[in-house]
Amino acid sequence: LISIYGSLHHRIRKLGRWSSDDSADWSGSALHFFVRTTSDFNATIFIDLKDCLNCNYFIEYSINCKSISAINVVNSMHSIELIVPNKLRGSVYQILITKKTEPSTGTIMVGDIRLKDAEITSGRRTDTCNETHQKRMIFIGDSISVGNGVDGKNPCKFSPDTENVLHAYSAISAMHASADYHVIAWSGRGVVRNYGESDSTSKALTVPELYNRTLATSGDPSLYWDPSSYQAQAILINLGTNDYSTEPHPTDEAFSTGLSTFVGVIQSDYPQAKIGLLCPFSLTDPQCGNIQSVAAERRVEYFRLSPDLVQSYGCVMHPDYTAQQSLAKAIEPFVAKLFHLTDDKIDIRY
């Protein structure tokens, strides 16, 4: 077995937010690398994991951008074994390992990665599809942005196996734009009020408080995320659903002030980025008006997601994959605008 950590660590590309000890919990955090087989037989990748308390998360294992399997990681697992089907020595395969589920399902903590009948390589396939993109995006949101319930069929309750950020509008939009992306989102969280709170505002752990954490589940000041390490050009904020989900609702002033302050922080962290505020499909005209007013005040872009875009549901009445694709398609021209693309470069006939 060959360990590819240590001296070969630089050949592993980390996508999303990772701590210095190789831990990640935000949806869409991923490891990307290439292997070359050293025999005519199947190769094996062993991912050694550190202890994880209360873990119940899923990772997606892909070879050459084709999904091979989804793997459920729970407390008792200390290693993941991934097979690379192979018949020819010297074949090069592109490996992508993505955390599909949100922070509350657990933290992936990599101890080592070892290879059998293969070696890591810096070489590229001619059909590579997960290259480093020049364009970079950040999606800030809630359960819609992480794909909560997207792989289920209504009616059903939430479970980690039906959550899949790769089937959420966020990851789909980034793929369409050929952009790297971060998803900073957590189900049930809002701008000033989280889902089900007894008060009109929440005391702690709203999205603005979680936003600059390297690990969403850790408030350790040493794990503050340095925005300069990933300067996005386009940032989409899709919040408000949980603020207005149950009563008592925040006042218009409390919500608008909270959102405006948050946008100001993001503008300071990413001074070159174009920012877009989305009004969620579930909100009413007055609530969307608050978001639109903040967009005007902060001189950022605004786009309303129509309720008509969501016609089919997964678990807990969240958009299913078809509906998430509709959301991604609807904002495609808006994303193009943020990247300063011209309309004739994309198909906007829908």
Secondary structure, DSSP 4 states (H G I P E B T S, - for coil): -EE-SGGGGGGSEEES---TTSEE-STT-EEEEEEEESSSS-EEEEEEE---TT-EEEEEEEETTEEEEEEEEETT--EEEEEE--SSTT-EEEEEEEE-S-GGG--EEEEEEEEESEEEES---TT--SPPPSEEEEEEESHHHHTTTTTS-SS----GGG--GGGSHHHHHHHHTTEEEEEEE-TT--SS--TT-SSSS-SS--HHHHTTBSSTT---GGGB--GGGS--SEEEEE--TTTTTSSSPPPHHHHHHHHHHHHHHHHHH-TT-EEEEEEPTT--HHHHHHHHHHHHHHT-EEEEPPGGG---B-GGG-B-HHHHHHHHHHHHHHHHHHTT--GGGS----
